[in-house]
Amino acid sequence: MDSIPGYVSIVFILTTFVSVAFLLQAIKQGGIQTLPSRILIFLLPLWIFFQAILGVGGFYQQTDAMPPRIAVFGVLPTVLLIGASFLFFRKSLIEKLPLPLLTLVHTVRIPVEIVLYWLFIAGAVPQAMTFDGWNFDIVSGLLSPFVFFLAFRGKAVNRRLLIAYNVLGVVLLANIVSIAIMSLPTPLQTMSFDQPNRAVLYFPYIWLPTIVVPIVLFSHLTALWKLLATKTTD
């Protein structure tokens, strides 16, 4: 990883903290005094620090374990937390988060995709994980401010546009996540053997699957729940 320029890590760290700032601001607007809000605010810095320690310590770089360590100790806890939020905290958290911020947060996908391209140039991720390959996730980032402007500019929120945008975002996210998983240098690897997805096993890029992607996914799922299940547009 020594071949990666320092500015790449700086841009990614800043992008991660911007993603977290979006989430915290959404929680603040939704009501910081609720129990699930307090739980998230308490757990988030601990999770960020914990993942940084594992990344720096080389824990994830031992890739012969089955199931892969990054899946068990990095991704699974975030999936369980998102699931628990929808099971137990729909009224007190999910339905209180503001749709405008849940839309604008996806602008962070623009610098994420730029960082992925830089990592590809440095030999740390495969070309398939970039917009020069099979990753079209940057489209979600580029569309985010336009969707925000068009959906919230009038008195009535454009629900159909928001639903279409969030469905598209989930599809594009699922695409790049699938490519990333298949490119990881683990026993489950099925592609990109010549230049695997090594970057996410190191700090700070471990924050991509453990912090940034969960925030993006959570934002999409929360927006769709509000738009489809509760039909609220606040």
C-alpha positions as CSV (number, residue, x, y, z in Angstrom):
1,M,0.0,0.0,0.0
2,D,3.0,2.3,0.0
3,S,2.4,3.1,-3.7
4,I,-0.8,5.0,-2.8
5,P,-0.2,8.8,-2.6
6,G,-1.0,10.5,0.7
7,Y,-3.6,12.8,-0.8
8,V,-5.8,9.7,-1.6
9,S,-6.0,8.7,2.0
10,I,-6.7,12.3,3.0
11,V,-9.5,12.7,0.5
12,F,-11.0,9.4,1.7
13,I,-10.8,10.2,5.4
14,L,-12.5,13.6,4.8
15,T,-15.2,11.8,2.7
16,T,-15.8,9.4,5.5
17,F,-16.3,12.1,8.0
18,V,-18.6,14.0,5.7
19,S,-20.7,10.9,5.4
20,V,-20.8,10.6,9.2
21,A,-21.7,14.3,9.5
22,F,-24.6,13.8,7.1
23,L,-25.9,11.0,9.3
24,L,-25.4,12.9,12.6
25,Q,-27.2,16.0,11.1
26,A,-30.1,13.8,10.0
27,I,-30.3,12.3,13.5
28,K,-30.2,15.8,15.0
29,Q,-33.0,17.0,12.9
30,G,-35.0,13.8,13.6
31,G,-34.7,14.2,17.3
32,I,-31.5,13.6,19.2
33,Q,-33.2,12.9,22.5
34,T,-34.7,9.5,21.4
35,L,-33.2,6.3,22.7
36,P,-32.1,5.0,19.2
37,S,-30.5,8.3,18.4
38,R,-28.5,8.2,21.6
39,I,-27.4,4.7,20.9
40,L,-26.2,5.5,17.4
41,I,-24.4,8.6,18.6
42,F,-22.7,6.6,21.3
43,L,-21.8,3.6,19.0
44,L,-20.6,5.5,15.9
45,P,-17.3,6.9,17.2
46,L,-16.5,3.6,18.9
47,W,-17.2,1.7,15.7
48,I,-15.0,4.2,13.6
49,F,-12.2,3.8,16.1
50,F,-12.5,0.0,16.4
51,Q,-12.3,-0.4,12.6
52,A,-9.4,1.9,12.4
53,I,-7.5,-0.2,15.0
54,L,-8.3,-3.4,13.1
55,G,-7.2,-1.9,9.8
56,V,-3.9,-0.5,11.2
57,G,-3.2,-3.7,13.1
58,G,-3.4,-5.9,10.0
59,F,-6.3,-7.9,11.3
60,Y,-8.2,-8.0,8.0
61,Q,-5.1,-8.7,6.0
62,Q,-5.1,-12.3,7.1
63,T,-7.4,-13.4,4.2
64,D,-7.3,-17.2,4.5
65,A,-10.0,-17.3,7.2
66,M,-13.4,-18.7,6.4
67,P,-15.7,-16.9,6.6
68,P,-13.6,-13.8,5.8
69,R,-12.8,-11.7,8.8
70,I,-14.0,-8.5,7.1
71,A,-17.4,-10.1,6.6
72,V,-17.8,-11.2,10.3
73,F,-16.1,-8.3,12.1
74,G,-16.7,-5.5,9.6
75,V,-19.8,-5.9,7.6
76,L,-22.1,-8.2,9.6
77,P,-22.4,-5.9,12.6
78,T,-23.5,-3.0,10.5
79,V,-26.1,-5.2,8.7
80,L,-27.4,-6.3,12.1
81,L,-27.6,-2.7,13.3
82,I,-29.5,-1.6,10.2
83,G,-31.9,-4.5,10.6
84,A,-32.4,-3.8,14.3
85,S,-33.2,-0.2,13.5
86,F,-36.0,-1.2,11.1
87,L,-37.3,-3.9,13.5
88,F,-37.3,-1.9,16.7
89,F,-36.9,1.8,16.0
90,R,-39.1,2.5,13.0
91,K,-41.3,5.1,14.8
92,S,-38.6,6.6,17.0
93,L,-35.8,6.8,14.4
94,I,-36.4,5.7,10.8
95,E,-39.6,7.7,10.2
96,K,-38.1,10.8,11.9
97,L,-35.1,11.2,9.6
98,P,-35.4,14.0,7.0
99,L,-35.7,13.0,3.3
100,P,-33.7,16.0,2.1
101,L,-30.6,15.0,4.0
102,L,-31.2,11.3,3.1
103,T,-31.0,12.5,-0.6
104,L,-28.0,14.8,-0.3
105,V,-25.8,12.3,1.6
106,H,-25.3,10.5,-1.7
107,T,-23.1,13.3,-3.0
108,V,-20.3,11.6,-1.0
109,R,-20.3,8.9,-3.7
110,I,-18.6,11.2,-6.1
111,P,-15.3,11.5,-4.1
112,V,-15.6,7.8,-3.2
113,E,-15.5,6.9,-6.9
114,I,-12.6,9.2,-7.5
115,V,-10.7,7.6,-4.7
116,L,-11.5,4.2,-6.1
117,Y,-10.1,5.3,-9.4
118,W,-6.9,6.5,-7.8
119,L,-6.6,3.2,-5.9
120,F,-6.9,1.4,-9.2
121,I,-4.1,3.5,-10.7
122,A,-2.0,2.5,-7.6
123,G,-2.8,-1.2,-8.1
124,A,-4.9,-1.5,-4.9
125,V,-8.3,-2.3,-6.4
126,P,-9.3,-3.8,-9.8
127,Q,-10.5,-1.7,-12.7
128,A,-13.9,-3.3,-12.5
129,M,-14.4,-1.4,-9.2
130,T,-14.1,2.0,-10.9
131,F,-16.2,4.1,-13.3
132,D,-13.7,3.0,-15.9
133,G,-14.9,-0.5,-15.4
134,W,-18.2,-2.0,-14.2
135,N,-18.9,0.5,-11.4
136,F,-21.6,3.1,-12.2
137,D,-22.2,4.2,-8.7
138,I,-20.9,7.7,-9.4
139,V,-24.2,8.2,-11.2
140,S,-26.0,8.2,-7.8
141,G,-23.6,10.9,-6.6
142,L,-23.9,13.1,-9.6
143,L,-27.8,12.9,-9.6
144,S,-28.1,13.6,-5.9
145,P,-28.1,17.4,-6.0
146,F,-30.4,17.5,-9.1
147,V,-32.9,15.1,-7.5
148,F,-32.8,17.2,-4.3
149,F,-33.5,20.4,-6.2
150,L,-36.3,18.9,-8.4
151,A,-37.9,16.8,-5.6
152,F,-38.1,19.5,-2.9
153,R,-38.4,22.8,-4.9
154,G,-42.2,23.0,-4.8
155,K,-44.8,22.7,-2.1
156,A,-45.4,19.1,-2.9
157,V,-42.5,16.7,-2.7
158,N,-41.9,14.7,-5.9
159,R,-42.4,11.2,-4.4
160,R,-42.1,9.3,-7.7
161,L,-38.7,10.9,-8.5
162,L,-37.4,10.1,-5.0
163,I,-38.6,6.5,-5.2
164,A,-37.0,6.0,-8.6
165,Y,-33.8,7.6,-7.5
166,N,-33.5,5.5,-4.4
167,V,-34.3,2.3,-6.2
168,L,-31.6,3.1,-8.8
169,G,-29.2,3.9,-6.0
170,V,-29.8,0.6,-4.3
171,V,-29.2,-1.3,-7.6
172,L,-26.0,0.6,-8.4
173,L,-24.8,0.0,-4.8
174,A,-25.6,-3.7,-5.0
175,N,-23.6,-3.9,-8.2
176,I,-20.4,-2.4,-6.8
177,V,-20.7,-4.3,-3.5
178,S,-21.0,-7.5,-5.5
179,I,-17.9,-6.7,-7.6
180,A,-16.0,-5.7,-4.4
181,I,-16.8,-9.0,-2.7
182,M,-15.9,-11.1,-5.7
183,S,-12.6,-9.2,-6.0
184,L,-11.5,-9.6,-2.4
185,P,-8.4,-11.8,-2.0
186,T,-10.3,-14.4,0.1
187,P,-11.3,-18.1,-0.5
188,L,-14.5,-16.6,-2.0
189,Q,-12.7,-14.6,-4.7
190,T,-14.0,-15.3,-8.3
191,M,-12.5,-12.4,-10.3
192,S,-9.7,-9.8,-10.6
193,F,-7.0,-12.3,-9.5
194,D,-4.3,-10.2,-11.2
195,Q,-5.2,-7.0,-9.2
196,P,-7.6,-7.9,-6.4
197,N,-9.5,-5.6,-4.0
198,R,-6.8,-5.2,-1.4
199,A,-7.3,-1.6,-0.3
200,V,-10.4,-2.2,1.9
201,L,-8.3,-4.5,4.1
202,Y,-6.2,-1.5,5.2
203,F,-6.7,1.7,7.1
204,P,-8.3,4.1,6.2
205,Y,-10.1,2.3,3.3
206,I,-11.6,-0.3,5.7
207,W,-14.0,2.5,6.5
208,L,-15.6,2.1,3.0
209,P,-17.4,-1.2,3.7
210,T,-17.8,-0.6,7.4
211,I,-18.8,3.1,7.6
212,V,-19.5,4.8,4.2
213,V,-21.4,2.0,2.4
214,P,-23.6,1.2,5.5
215,I,-24.5,4.9,5.8
216,V,-25.4,5.1,2.1
217,L,-27.4,1.8,2.3
218,F,-29.2,3.0,5.4
219,S,-30.1,6.3,3.8
220,H,-31.6,4.5,0.7
221,L,-33.6,2.0,2.8
222,T,-34.9,4.7,5.2
223,A,-36.0,7.0,2.3
224,L,-37.8,4.1,0.6
225,W,-39.5,3.1,3.8
226,K,-40.7,6.6,4.4
227,L,-41.9,7.0,0.8
228,L,-43.5,3.5,0.3
229,A,-44.5,2.2,3.7
230,T,-45.5,5.4,5.5
231,K,-45.8,7.7,2.5
232,T,-44.3,10.6,4.4
233,T,-42.2,13.2,2.7
234,D,-40.8,15.2,5.6
